């Protein structure tokens, strides 16, 4: 940690209002001693861990390099034909390299009173890979991954894993290093990130660096900065506001649990009651697992998260957008590409047969979360969605087939980040017309055209003015339309497709991408605020 005691104290004071920290005198003294000790160690020029042997630097844009040194110490960074110098102030220094061309490996040198030499440095495409458990899911646990692990040796694919860390204030470093991709390093790495990077490296033919930073079960708000939440009245009220009470309830429940456990053990009885769940502290993973990476130059981010926010899907429309804006603001690279994975089909452990799942159309908070993801992608620039309606697991929130997930993210990156003229995005709803007892649904991004996979189209529902949905007959018209109707609904006013926790659907593009679930109506949502 290289924060000054003054700035750390300010950060702590600003958060006390929300019960985020407790600062007894012993904590302040210990912090002061730690910082004093750190200042002694700062005599040598230092780099953050994200600069190490085997790293990948982003091509095509200015590359910021930063670190620590004594005040007034002259620091010089040399890479390829560039040599940039600066003088450290307040124990820190920063320089910027001019845009680099893909290639390598090369040597990277930083010189102050001492010299740091990094070897085997590549230049290519750098992506941050973040989210919750489906992003964290390791390659070794993915479906049929052994052949992929065995063949994973790739000198042009590099991996960096951010250790899990909950932090009260933004950290400036992590304990990690870059590694070459291969059978020894990739098994524990994110499966989605690996398959994304493998496809991107193959198709773009440049080095790729993947920075994996995720934590299972985490909601979006823990990946956002404190100031963004505190300066928005809704987030201050609905996200920061409830945390102190949630924390107190947890501590009381934990104390009671510990008491009961001790009593049971003293009596020689078996104790099977589970430990209370600790509430997530807003901002804590941003502080510990995103802030230390900034401003390392990147091309973009891939994101697999939303399960923990599904019960607040309506809120996610704005929250997810604000999180993307938050990262873009702090990286200060403009609107870098941000690609999200749409939530996979899952029947929430109800263990129902497909016949029961598809008995009748229903409302769904997971469908509403998928819609929120699509709304953000439609409203923010350079945001894309990878649709995975075909690779969910009915009875497992963690579907293990991760190859299509990573490869569809790579296709979206090729379109959005790199401007390739390929059909790499899933068909999405565009508009609807109601005429003659039918709904004519227009799609966009259909590529070579629409097709039904495995018989007649399924998953379409239709409703009249009574807003009661029934399953409908649907057929493709031309290359980009679907006609929907039902004899039970002579005067249709709304259509839904794949609107379920576990959608059973089969509308695809001829280019091999499933169409996104959607609704044409604006009927009340199950996750909308109660008026």
MOTAGI-V325725 format. One record per pair of residues at least 4 apart in sequence whose ideal C-beta (glycine too) atoms are under 6 Angstrom apart, sorted by the first residue. I is the first residue (numbers start at 1). GAP is how many residues later the second one is. D is the distance in Angstrom with one decimal. If there is no record, write none. Layout:
# MOTAGI-V325725
i->I gap->GAP d->D
i->I gap->GAP d->D
This chain:
# MOTAGI-V325725
i->2 gap->66 d->5.5
i->2 gap->170 d->5.2
i->3 gap->4 d->5.2
i->3 gap->5 d->4.6
i->5 gap->27 d->5.5
i->5 gap->30 d->5.4
i->11 gap->158 d->4.3
i->12 gap->9 d->5.2
i->12 gap->11 d->5.5
i->15 gap->5 d->3.7
i->15 gap->6 d->5.6
i->18 gap->222 d->4.8
i->19 gap->225 d->3.0
i->21 gap->147 d->5.3
i->23 gap->4 d->5.4
i->42 gap->26 d->5.3
i->42 gap->49 d->5.7
i->43 gap->27 d->6.0
i->44 gap->70 d->4.5
i->45 gap->24 d->4.4
i->45 gap->30 d->5.6
i->45 gap->65 d->6.0
i->45 gap->67 d->3.2
i->45 gap->69 d->5.8
i->46 gap->21 d->5.1
i->46 gap->22 d->4.6
i->47 gap->4 d->4.2
i->47 gap->20 d->4.4
i->48 gap->125 d->4.8
i->49 gap->124 d->5.8
i->49 gap->125 d->5.2
i->49 gap->127 d->5.2
i->50 gap->246 d->5.1
i->52 gap->125 d->4.3
i->52 gap->126 d->4.9
i->53 gap->65 d->5.3
i->53 gap->66 d->5.1
i->53 gap->67 d->5.6
i->54 gap->66 d->5.0
i->54 gap->104 d->5.5
i->54 gap->124 d->4.2
i->54 gap->126 d->5.6
i->55 gap->66 d->5.6
i->55 gap->123 d->4.4
i->56 gap->66 d->4.8
i->56 gap->68 d->5.3
i->56 gap->70 d->5.4
i->56 gap->102 d->4.9
i->56 gap->151 d->5.4
i->56 gap->153 d->2.8
i->57 gap->6 d->5.3
i->57 gap->66 d->4.9
i->58 gap->68 d->4.6
i->58 gap->239 d->3.8
i->58 gap->240 d->5.8
i->58 gap->241 d->6.0
i->59 gap->41 d->5.5
i->59 gap->43 d->4.5
i->59 gap->64 d->5.0
i->59 gap->65 d->5.8
i->60 gap->39 d->5.3
i->61 gap->38 d->5.6
i->61 gap->236 d->5.9
i->62 gap->34 d->4.9
i->63 gap->34 d->4.3
i->63 gap->234 d->4.5
i->64 gap->32 d->5.3
i->64 gap->231 d->4.7
i->65 gap->12 d->5.1
i->65 gap->30 d->5.3
i->66 gap->28 d->4.2
i->68 gap->23 d->5.6
i->68 gap->24 d->5.8
i->69 gap->4 d->4.1
i->69 gap->6 d->5.4
i->69 gap->19 d->3.9
i->69 gap->24 d->5.4
i->69 gap->43 d->4.9
i->71 gap->17 d->6.0
i->73 gap->15 d->4.6
i->73 gap->39 d->5.0
i->74 gap->13 d->5.5
i->75 gap->11 d->5.7
i->75 gap->13 d->5.9
i->75 gap->18 d->4.6
i->75 gap->37 d->4.6
i->76 gap->9 d->4.4
i->76 gap->35 d->4.7
i->77 gap->7 d->5.1
i->77 gap->18 d->5.1
i->77 gap->33 d->5.4
i->78 gap->5 d->4.9
i->78 gap->31 d->4.5
i->79 gap->29 d->5.0
i->80 gap->26 d->5.8
i->82 gap->15 d->5.4
i->84 gap->11 d->4.4
i->86 gap->7 d->5.2
i->86 gap->9 d->5.0
i->88 gap->5 d->4.2
i->100 gap->23 d->4.6
i->102 gap->21 d->5.2
i->102 gap->22 d->4.8
i->102 gap->104 d->4.1
i->103 gap->20 d->5.7
i->104 gap->17 d->5.9
i->104 gap->18 d->3.9
i->104 gap->19 d->5.5
i->105 gap->15 d->4.5
i->105 gap->16 d->6.0
i->105 gap->17 d->5.7
i->106 gap->15 d->5.2
i->107 gap->12 d->6.0
i->108 gap->10 d->4.1
i->108 gap->13 d->4.6
i->109 gap->8 d->5.2
i->110 gap->6 d->4.4
i->111 gap->4 d->4.6
i->122 gap->85 d->3.9
i->124 gap->82 d->4.2
i->124 gap->83 d->3.1
i->124 gap->84 d->5.6
i->125 gap->81 d->6.0
i->125 gap->83 d->5.1
i->125 gap->174 d->4.8
i->126 gap->83 d->4.4
i->126 gap->172 d->4.6
i->126 gap->173 d->5.8
i->127 gap->83 d->5.8
i->127 gap->172 d->5.9
i->127 gap->173 d->5.8
i->128 gap->83 d->4.9
i->128 gap->170 d->5.7
i->128 gap->173 d->4.3
i->129 gap->61 d->5.7
i->129 gap->64 d->3.7
i->129 gap->81 d->5.6
i->129 gap->83 d->4.8
i->129 gap->173 d->5.1
i->130 gap->83 d->5.0
i->130 gap->84 d->5.2
i->130 gap->173 d->5.7
i->131 gap->4 d->3.5
i->131 gap->83 d->4.9
i->131 gap->172 d->5.2
i->131 gap->173 d->4.0
i->131 gap->174 d->3.7
i->132 gap->84 d->5.4
i->132 gap->85 d->5.8
i->132 gap->86 d->4.8
i->132 gap->173 d->4.7
i->132 gap->176 d->6.0
i->133 gap->83 d->3.3
i->134 gap->170 d->4.7
i->135 gap->55 d->5.6
i->135 gap->57 d->5.5
i->135 gap->79 d->4.2
i->135 gap->169 d->3.9
i->136 gap->78 d->4.3
i->136 gap->80 d->5.1
i->137 gap->54 d->5.3
i->137 gap->261 d->6.0
i->138 gap->50 d->4.9
i->139 gap->6 d->5.2
i->139 gap->47 d->5.6
i->139 gap->48 d->5.6
i->139 gap->50 d->5.7
i->139 gap->52 d->4.3
i->139 gap->55 d->5.3
i->140 gap->47 d->4.0
i->142 gap->49 d->4.0
i->142 gap->258 d->5.3
i->142 gap->260 d->4.5
i->143 gap->257 d->4.1
i->143 gap->258 d->4.6
i->145 gap->4 d->5.7
i->149 gap->34 d->5.5
i->149 gap->38 d->5.5
i->150 gap->33 d->6.0
i->152 gap->29 d->5.7
i->152 gap->30 d->5.7
i->152 gap->31 d->5.7
i->152 gap->34 d->4.7
i->153 gap->29 d->4.3
i->154 gap->27 d->4.8
i->156 gap->45 d->5.7
i->156 gap->51 d->4.5
i->157 gap->24 d->4.0
i->157 gap->40 d->5.5
i->157 gap->44 d->5.2
i->157 gap->51 d->5.4
i->158 gap->20 d->5.3
i->158 gap->51 d->4.6
i->159 gap->20 d->5.0
i->159 gap->22 d->5.6
i->159 gap->26 d->5.9
i->159 gap->30 d->5.3
i->159 gap->51 d->5.6
i->160 gap->18 d->5.0
i->160 gap->51 d->4.7
i->161 gap->15 d->5.8
i->161 gap->51 d->4.9
i->162 gap->12 d->5.3
i->162 gap->51 d->3.8
i->162 gap->127 d->4.9
i->163 gap->11 d->5.9
i->163 gap->12 d->5.6
i->163 gap->13 d->5.9
i->164 gap->51 d->5.7
i->165 gap->123 d->3.3
i->165 gap->124 d->5.9
i->166 gap->118 d->4.3
i->166 gap->122 d->5.7
i->167 gap->4 d->5.1
i->167 gap->117 d->5.9
i->167 gap->120 d->3.8
i->167 gap->121 d->3.6
i->169 gap->118 d->5.9
i->170 gap->117 d->4.9
i->170 gap->121 d->3.7
i->171 gap->117 d->5.5
i->171 gap->120 d->5.9
i->171 gap->121 d->5.0
i->172 gap->120 d->5.8
i->173 gap->119 d->5.4
i->174 gap->118 d->4.8
i->179 gap->6 d->4.4
i->181 gap->5 d->5.5
i->186 gap->8 d->5.9
i->189 gap->5 d->5.5
i->190 gap->22 d->4.6
i->191 gap->211 d->4.0
i->192 gap->112 d->5.7
i->192 gap->210 d->5.1
i->192 gap->213 d->5.0
i->192 gap->214 d->5.0
i->193 gap->17 d->5.0
i->193 gap->19 d->5.1
i->195 gap->207 d->5.7
i->195 gap->208 d->5.2
i->195 gap->211 d->2.6
i->195 gap->212 d->6.0
i->196 gap->106 d->5.8
i->196 gap->210 d->3.9
i->196 gap->213 d->4.6
i->196 gap->214 d->5.2
i->197 gap->4 d->5.9
i->197 gap->11 d->4.8
i->197 gap->13 d->4.6
i->199 gap->208 d->4.7
i->199 gap->211 d->3.7
i->200 gap->4 d->5.6
i->200 gap->8 d->5.3
i->200 gap->210 d->4.6
i->201 gap->7 d->4.2
i->213 gap->76 d->4.6
i->215 gap->70 d->5.8
i->217 gap->91 d->5.8
i->218 gap->4 d->5.1
i->218 gap->67 d->5.9
i->219 gap->61 d->5.9
i->219 gap->89 d->4.3
i->219 gap->90 d->5.2
i->220 gap->89 d->5.5
i->220 gap->99 d->5.4
i->220 gap->100 d->5.9
i->220 gap->103 d->5.3
i->221 gap->18 d->5.0
i->221 gap->61 d->4.7
i->222 gap->58 d->4.9
i->222 gap->62 d->5.4
i->222 gap->63 d->4.4
i->223 gap->62 d->5.3
i->223 gap->63 d->5.2
i->224 gap->4 d->5.3
i->224 gap->5 d->5.8
i->224 gap->62 d->5.5
i->224 gap->99 d->5.1
i->224 gap->102 d->5.2
i->225 gap->61 d->5.3
i->225 gap->101 d->5.6
i->226 gap->4 d->5.7
i->226 gap->57 d->4.6
i->227 gap->4 d->5.7
i->228 gap->98 d->4.6
i->229 gap->6 d->4.3
i->229 gap->10 d->5.7
i->229 gap->11 d->5.4
i->229 gap->53 d->5.7
i->230 gap->6 d->5.6
i->234 gap->4 d->5.7
i->235 gap->4 d->4.7
i->236 gap->4 d->5.2
i->237 gap->4 d->5.0
i->239 gap->43 d->5.3
i->240 gap->42 d->5.8
i->242 gap->4 d->5.7
i->246 gap->33 d->4.2
i->250 gap->26 d->5.8
i->250 gap->28 d->5.6
i->250 gap->29 d->5.6
i->253 gap->23 d->4.0
i->254 gap->22 d->5.2
i->257 gap->19 d->5.6
i->261 gap->10 d->5.0
i->264 gap->5 d->4.4
i->264 gap->7 d->3.9
i->283 gap->4 d->5.7
i->285 gap->4 d->4.9
i->286 gap->4 d->4.7
i->287 gap->4 d->5.6
i->294 gap->36 d->5.3
i->294 gap->37 d->5.7
i->295 gap->36 d->5.8
i->299 gap->118 d->5.8
i->300 gap->36 d->4.8
i->300 gap->37 d->3.3
i->300 gap->117 d->5.4
i->301 gap->37 d->5.2
i->302 gap->37 d->4.9
i->302 gap->107 d->5.1
i->303 gap->37 d->4.6
i->304 gap->37 d->4.2
i->306 gap->37 d->5.2
i->306 gap->63 d->5.1
i->309 gap->7 d->4.8
i->310 gap->55 d->4.9
i->310 gap->56 d->5.2
i->310 gap->59 d->4.5
i->311 gap->54 d->5.7
i->313 gap->52 d->5.3
i->313 gap->55 d->3.6
i->313 gap->56 d->4.1
i->313 gap->59 d->5.2
i->313 gap->214 d->4.2
i->314 gap->211 d->5.4
i->314 gap->213 d->4.4
i->314 gap->214 d->4.7
i->315 gap->4 d->5.4
i->316 gap->4 d->5.1
i->316 gap->53 d->6.0
i->316 gap->56 d->4.3
i->317 gap->55 d->4.4
i->317 gap->58 d->5.3
i->320 gap->56 d->5.1
i->321 gap->55 d->4.8
i->321 gap->59 d->5.9
i->324 gap->14 d->5.1
i->328 gap->7 d->5.9
i->335 gap->46 d->4.8
i->335 gap->47 d->5.1
i->337 gap->45 d->4.8
i->337 gap->79 d->5.2
i->337 gap->80 d->4.0
i->338 gap->45 d->5.0
i->339 gap->45 d->4.7
i->339 gap->70 d->5.2
i->339 gap->73 d->5.1
i->340 gap->33 d->5.5
i->340 gap->45 d->5.6
i->341 gap->45 d->4.9
i->341 gap->64 d->5.8
i->342 gap->28 d->5.2
i->342 gap->31 d->5.6
i->342 gap->43 d->5.2
i->342 gap->45 d->5.1
i->343 gap->23 d->5.6
i->343 gap->26 d->5.6
i->343 gap->27 d->5.4
i->344 gap->44 d->5.3
i->344 gap->48 d->3.9
i->344 gap->55 d->5.1
i->345 gap->47 d->3.0
i->345 gap->157 d->4.4
i->345 gap->158 d->5.5
i->346 gap->46 d->5.7
i->346 gap->51 d->5.2
i->346 gap->156 d->6.0
i->347 gap->5 d->6.0
i->347 gap->47 d->4.8
i->347 gap->154 d->5.8
i->347 gap->155 d->4.2
i->348 gap->153 d->5.7
i->352 gap->4 d->4.3
i->352 gap->5 d->5.3
i->354 gap->4 d->6.0
i->357 gap->145 d->5.5
i->358 gap->146 d->5.4
i->361 gap->100 d->4.0
i->361 gap->108 d->3.9
i->363 gap->163 d->4.9
i->364 gap->136 d->5.2
i->364 gap->137 d->5.0
i->365 gap->161 d->5.6
i->365 gap->162 d->5.2
i->366 gap->135 d->4.6
i->367 gap->132 d->4.6
i->368 gap->157 d->5.4
i->368 gap->159 d->5.2
i->370 gap->147 d->5.5
i->373 gap->12 d->5.7
i->374 gap->11 d->6.0
i->376 gap->4 d->5.7
i->376 gap->7 d->5.9
i->377 gap->6 d->4.5
i->377 gap->7 d->5.9
i->377 gap->8 d->4.8
i->382 gap->34 d->5.5
i->384 gap->28 d->4.0
i->384 gap->32 d->4.8
i->386 gap->22 d->4.0
i->386 gap->23 d->4.9
i->386 gap->26 d->5.8
i->387 gap->39 d->4.1
i->387 gap->127 d->5.1
i->387 gap->129 d->4.8
i->388 gap->17 d->5.6
i->389 gap->109 d->6.0
i->389 gap->114 d->5.6
i->389 gap->116 d->5.4
i->389 gap->125 d->4.8
i->390 gap->124 d->5.3
i->391 gap->8 d->5.5
i->391 gap->10 d->4.5
i->391 gap->13 d->5.2
i->392 gap->7 d->5.2
i->393 gap->6 d->4.1
i->394 gap->108 d->5.6
i->404 gap->4 d->5.9
i->411 gap->13 d->3.4
i->412 gap->4 d->5.7
i->412 gap->12 d->5.8
i->413 gap->4 d->4.7
i->414 gap->4 d->5.3
i->414 gap->6 d->4.3
i->414 gap->8 d->5.9
i->414 gap->10 d->5.4
i->415 gap->9 d->4.2
i->415 gap->10 d->5.7
i->423 gap->24 d->3.1
i->423 gap->88 d->4.1
i->425 gap->20 d->4.7
i->426 gap->87 d->4.4
i->426 gap->88 d->6.0
i->426 gap->90 d->5.3
i->427 gap->16 d->4.6
i->427 gap->18 d->5.5
i->427 gap->19 d->4.8
i->427 gap->82 d->5.2
i->427 gap->88 d->4.1
i->428 gap->17 d->5.7
i->428 gap->88 d->4.8
i->429 gap->89 d->3.8
i->430 gap->12 d->4.5
i->430 gap->13 d->5.7
i->430 gap->14 d->4.2
i->431 gap->11 d->4.5
i->432 gap->7 d->5.6
i->432 gap->9 d->5.1
i->432 gap->88 d->4.5
i->433 gap->7 d->4.7
i->434 gap->5 d->5.4
i->434 gap->58 d->5.6
i->437 gap->48 d->5.9
i->437 gap->53 d->5.4
i->438 gap->45 d->5.3
i->438 gap->47 d->4.4
i->439 gap->45 d->4.4
i->439 gap->53 d->5.0
i->439 gap->56 d->4.7
i->440 gap->41 d->5.7
i->440 gap->43 d->5.6
i->441 gap->41 d->4.7
i->441 gap->54 d->5.8
i->442 gap->39 d->5.6
i->443 gap->37 d->5.1
i->446 gap->4 d->5.4
i->446 gap->34 d->4.5
i->446 gap->63 d->5.6
i->447 gap->62 d->4.5
i->447 gap->64 d->4.1
i->448 gap->62 d->4.1
i->448 gap->63 d->5.4
i->449 gap->30 d->3.6
i->449 gap->61 d->5.0
i->450 gap->26 d->5.0
i->451 gap->57 d->5.6
i->451 gap->59 d->5.1
i->452 gap->5 d->4.8
i->452 gap->54 d->5.6
i->453 gap->53 d->4.7
i->453 gap->55 d->5.1
i->454 gap->52 d->5.2
i->457 gap->17 d->4.0
i->457 gap->50 d->5.9
i->458 gap->46 d->5.9
i->458 gap->48 d->5.4
i->459 gap->38 d->5.5
i->459 gap->39 d->4.9
i->459 gap->44 d->5.7
i->459 gap->45 d->6.0
i->459 gap->46 d->3.5
i->460 gap->12 d->4.8
i->460 gap->14 d->4.0
i->460 gap->24 d->5.1
i->460 gap->37 d->5.2
i->461 gap->8 d->4.2
i->461 gap->10 d->5.7
i->461 gap->11 d->5.9
i->461 gap->35 d->4.7
i->462 gap->10 d->4.0
i->462 gap->22 d->5.5
i->462 gap->24 d->5.1
i->462 gap->27 d->5.0
i->462 gap->30 d->4.9
i->462 gap->33 d->5.4
i->463 gap->4 d->5.4
i->463 gap->5 d->5.8
i->463 gap->6 d->4.5
i->463 gap->31 d->4.6
i->464 gap->25 d->4.6
i->464 gap->27 d->5.1
i->464 gap->28 d->5.9
i->464 gap->29 d->5.9
i->465 gap->28 d->5.7
i->467 gap->56 d->5.6
i->470 gap->16 d->5.5
i->470 gap->18 d->4.9
i->472 gap->12 d->4.9
i->472 gap->14 d->4.3
i->473 gap->12 d->5.9
i->474 gap->8 d->5.3
i->474 gap->10 d->4.7
i->475 gap->8 d->5.5
i->476 gap->6 d->5.7
i->477 gap->4 d->4.3
i->477 gap->6 d->5.1
i->484 gap->11 d->5.2
i->494 gap->26 d->5.4
i->494 gap->27 d->3.7
i->495 gap->25 d->4.8
i->496 gap->23 d->4.4
i->497 gap->20 d->5.7
i->497 gap->21 d->5.5
i->498 gap->5 d->3.5
i->498 gap->7 d->4.4
i->498 gap->19 d->3.1
i->499 gap->18 d->6.0
i->499 gap->20 d->5.8
i->503 gap->14 d->5.6
i->507 gap->8 d->4.2
i->508 gap->6 d->5.3
i->509 gap->4 d->4.9
i->524 gap->4 d->5.9
